[in-house]
Amino acid sequence: MLRITGAVAVAGGLLALSVALLVTVSVLGRWLFLQPIEGDFELVKMATAVGVFAYLPFTQIRRGNIFVDTFTGWLPARVNAVIDGV
């Protein structure tokens, strides 16, 4: 299972790289030729979601935890302790 989930995570990483390439090509096409890739926004949304979910099985099998500190990372330790307590 570790090999399978690792392979799926690598596929998710390759998908993330392809999304970055898609965005780059679309922006360059818009800038140089005034012609972006049609539907690039929707493709980026879907591929990002699939890519994120590709990492989840690997994290689960390694007994990992996805830690999100987007809104609380800059807060003082005392405030974070209160939030964690709640």
C-alpha positions in Angstrom: 0.0 0.0 0.0 2.9 2.3 0.7 4.2 1.9 -2.8 0.7 2.5 -4.3 0.0 5.6 -2.3 3.5 6.9 -3.0 2.9 6.5 -6.7 -0.4 8.3 -6.5 1.3 11.1 -4.5 4.0 11.4 -7.2 1.2 11.5 -9.9 -0.4 14.3 -7.9 2.9 16.1 -7.9 3.3 15.7 -11.7 -0.3 17.0 -12.0 0.7 20.0 -10.0 3.6 20.6 -12.3 1.4 20.3 -15.4 -1.0 22.8 -13.9 1.9 25.3 -13.4 2.9 24.7 -17.1 -0.7 25.2 -18.2 -0.9 28.5 -16.4 2.4 29.7 -17.7 1.4 28.8 -21.3 -2.0 30.5 -20.9 -0.5 33.7 -19.4 2.2 33.9 -22.1 -0.5 33.2 -24.8 -2.6 36.0 -23.4 0.3 38.4 -23.2 1.9 37.6 -26.5 -1.0 36.7 -28.8 -4.0 37.9 -26.9 -5.2 34.3 -27.0 -5.3 32.4 -23.7 -6.0 28.7 -23.4 -9.8 28.3 -23.3 -11.1 26.9 -20.1 -7.8 27.2 -18.3 -9.4 28.4 -15.1 -11.7 25.4 -14.8 -8.9 23.0 -15.6 -6.7 24.5 -12.9 -9.5 24.2 -10.4 -10.2 20.6 -11.1 -6.5 19.5 -11.4 -5.6 21.3 -8.2 -8.4 19.4 -6.3 -7.4 16.1 -7.8 -3.7 16.8 -7.0 -4.5 17.6 -3.3 -6.6 14.5 -2.9 -3.8 12.5 -4.5 -1.6 13.3 -1.5 -4.1 12.4 1.2 -3.8 8.6 1.0 0.0 8.8 1.3 -0.4 11.1 4.3 -2.9 8.7 5.9 -0.8 5.6 5.4 2.2 7.3 7.0 0.0 8.3 9.9 0.6 11.9 9.1 -1.5 14.9 9.7 -2.3 17.8 7.4 -1.6 20.9 9.5 -3.2 24.2 8.3 -2.0 27.3 9.9 -3.0 29.8 7.3 -4.9 32.0 9.7 -3.2 31.2 13.0 0.5 30.9 12.1 1.2 34.5 12.9 -0.7 34.6 16.2 1.2 34.5 19.5 1.6 31.1 21.1 -0.8 31.9 23.9 -3.6 32.7 21.5 -2.9 29.5 19.6 -3.1 27.6 22.8 -6.5 29.0 23.6 -7.7 28.2 20.0 -6.4 24.7 20.3 -8.1 24.3 23.7 -11.5 25.4 22.2 
